[in-house]
Every structure is written in C-alpha cells, then in structure tokens.
Amino acid sequence: MKLNGRPGLRSGRQVMRRSNMLAKQVISIQSALGLGFVSELWVDTSSWVVLVVEVRPNLLSGELERFLLEDVSQVGDVVLVQDESVMESEFRMLGLETLVGYSVVTPGRRNIGKVRGYTFDINSGAVESLELDSVRNLLYSIKFGEHV
C-alpha cells in the first residue's frame, strides 16, 4: 500500500517525540535485514522539518549512514524502510541541525532555555513543538505558533 507517495504511511498527522525515535532498529522490508539503529535526526532549520535520519550499526559506535525521513515506510517498535538502497544516498548537511542543546532566545533577547527534545509529524517531518529545559531546570514545551 502506498499513501502520500510513501509505502505504508498514513496520510494526516502522526506526531512522535524525537526521543521515541532514537535507538529504534531500522529494518529493510524487502530483505528483513537489520540496517542499524537510529542515532540522530537532522532538522532543516529554515523550514523546521526533519529531513534526515542517521543510523549506526550499534547504539554506541560504528560508521554512520543516513537516509531521508521520507524513505521511512512505517514506525512502530522498529523503523521500516523498503530496502537497503535508501542508505546509498549522499546528503548535503548544510543548514541541518540536531537542535538538542541549542539555546532558545525570544525576539526580545530573553533566554528561555535549551532544547531538550521536540515532537514532529512522522508523515511530513514538520517540527510541532520544542521541549525546553529552562534556567530554573523546569521542563516545558512550546508549540510552534505560540508567543513567549
């Protein structure tokens, strides 16, 4: 089944926390081979869209490979991709950031905390909200479109 140009994914919103995507095993649907584990997500900060998924052979080390989020067919206990060919592409990483650890500053130059994580729509890649550690070690979330 192919929806939105991507096999297996439903249309509409399916929001996921970044932390829930990390460390998931990536498996090829075609060969049933394990391709590694999700080690990082990369966001285009000009459009606030998750574009690239970084994978390592094991959780602690190994040579990293990357594929586009749009190549994900399904996410559950594991991340499914059609086949190993998704890992063969080279990507320009210019303008892509991990976001975690970055300071968030209001237009009035008030520091409101550092990014601890975020939620994003797994179908479109759109970042939906940021989870922040504030100066007082409180955790709170800012949804895009909210004013601080």
N, C-alpha and C positions, 0 to 999 in steps of 0.2 A: 504494500500500500504506500502511495506517495502523496503527501499533502504539502502544500506550500513549497513544492519543489524539493522537499526533503522526505525520504522514505521514513515512515513510522511516526513522525512527529505530528501532533495535532495542531490545528490552527488555533488562534487565540492565545491568551496569556497562560503561562505556566511558570510561576515565579519560584526561584530557588536561591538559597543563600550560597555565597561563594564557598564557605566552609563545608557545606554539604556536598560540594562537587569535588573538593580536594581529596586525594588519596583513593578515589574510586578507580577500579580496574577498567581499562579500555580493552574491549574485545571486538574482533572482526566478526561480523555476521556471516560472511562468506566462508571463512576457514575455521571459525571458532577459536582462533589463536588469541592469547593474551598479548596485547601490544605494549603494555606498561601501565603505569598509574598516573593519574592527573596530579601534577606537581604545582601548576600555576595557571592562572587565567590572565590574559592580557587585554586591556581596555583601550580603545581609541578615545583619547581624552577630548578630541574635537567633536565627536558625535555621542560620547558616553555609551558606547556599545562594546560588549565583549566580543572580540573578533577571533582570538587565537587561544587554543588550549595547548599547554605544554605538558609533555609526558616524559617520564623517566622509566627505565626498566624495573627499578625497585624504588621504594619510598625514600631511601637515604642517599643514593648516589647513582651514577651511571650517565651515559651520554644522553642529552635531552633531544627530543624530537618534538615537532609542533604540527598541529593541523588546525584547520578553520573550525570554529564553532558550528558553522553551517553544515559541516560534514557529519555532525552527530545525528544519528537516527533515532536514538531513544536513550533516556536516562532513568535508571531505577537504582537497584543495588550496584549495578555496573553501568558503564557508558558504552553504548553500542555504536559502531561505525560500519559502513558497508564492507570495506575491505582494507587491506594494508596500504593500498595506493594513496590513501589520504595522508600518509606520513611522508610521502616522497616530495612534497612541495617545499620550496624555499620561500620565506616571507621577509618582507621589509618590516622591521620592527620600529622604525622611526615613528614617533608620535604615540606609541603604545606604552602603557604603564601598568603596573600591578595594582596601584592605588593604595595598598595597605602600608601604613606607616606615614603617609603624607599628611601634612598639616592642612586643616580646613580653616580658611580665613574669610570673614564676611567682607562685603564691599566696603564697609566702614573700617576695615583692617583689624577687626577683633578676632583673635584666635579662639576658635570654639572647640578645638580638639584635634585628634589624629584619627585617621581612618583605621578601624579595626577589621572591617569587612563590609560587604554590600550584598544586596539582593539584585537579581537580574532575571529577565524573562528568557528562559531557555530556548524559546522558539525564535525570538527576534534578536536576542543578545542585549537588549536595552537595559541599562542600569536603572533600577527602580528606586533604590534608597541606599544611603550610606549609614553604616553603624560606626559611631564615634566613641572614642574614649575622651572624655572632657578633661579639663585641667584638674578637676576635683575627683578624678577616677570614677566618674559615673559613665554608664553606657547608655547612649540614646541614639535614636535613628532619625535621619532627615530624609523625607521623601522628596523627590525632585518636584519642583514647583512650589515648595513651601518656602517661606521667607523667615529668616532668623534675625 
